[in-house]
Amino acid sequence: MRDERRNTLLAGGFVVAMLAALLVWIALLSGRTGPTEPYFVTYERVHGLRAGTEIFFDGYPVGLIDEVTPQDGEAGRRFRVDLSIRRGWPVPDDSRARVLQGLFSRVVVDIRGGASGRLLEPGSEIAGEEASDVFSEAGTLVARVSDLVEELRPLVAQASQDAPTILAHLEAFTADLDRASEQLQALLSRENVDRVGRSLERMEEASGSLSELGRGLDGTRARIDGVLARVDELVREDRGDVSEALRDLDHSLSTVARHIDAIAADLETSSRNLSEFTRQIREDPGVIVRGRERDEEAVRP
């Protein structure tokens, strides 16, 4: 009888110990071990948040959501989310709490720590950052793509109608390109390249000749400058022989100017006689041998 009671006590104690261990294990999994401090965040949409949703601080688990409460105000309905964060955990006042929601992952609240040196007091509000709804964004994207397709449909129809003309233009353009490439190949043939090379060599030789000519012209210019300097020196010195030559030249020119009329008359008479003589020779070349008087006697009766 005593052994049965002892066995019963042992079995009951084992069950109580397992229940206590289970409770501790559940508490550890839920993150509610240890004291916490209250904070809250306000969102326009809760994105599936509820009591027990896990809270992370820069990816590190720090607490759970206690309660989600809707609130009506002048700005419309909003939702207050009460947070329980591990006691003593520093939360800078410029931190932001955002909702992370993936396609195949659970919804959590992730607090991005700020760089401020001031910390929020327990019970303060953490600035919230609205999360985008993946499904609504995907729906919006699909709607935009649909609108784009509707806008492109007339363009595609017009392009299908103009396709033959466009193909014809492309074929003509391709033919022009082929002809241009053939002409370019003919232009860049080996013979033409050799000719261009020879032309360049000749141009180089001509440039060398021009350089030599330029140097020769420089020497000629130097000599001309010397002559001009010498003439200028003679004029400035007013040498006697030069002055005498200039006076003789002036006297000769004056004499010629005074007798220019007589000289011109004599030249005119001489030219007339010469013209008459050449005319007679053309008419009768024998006049050179016979003479003019014999011709006149032969003419007389």
PyMOL commands that set and color helices and strands:
alter all, ss='L'
color gray80, all
select helices_A, chain A and resi 2-30+134-187+190-237+240-258+260-283+287-290+292-299
alter helices_A, ss='H'
color red, helices_A
select strands_A, chain A and resi 36-43+54-57+60-73+76-86+96-100+108-112+127-129
alter strands_A, ss='S'
color yellow, strands_A
deselect
rebuild
show_as cartoon
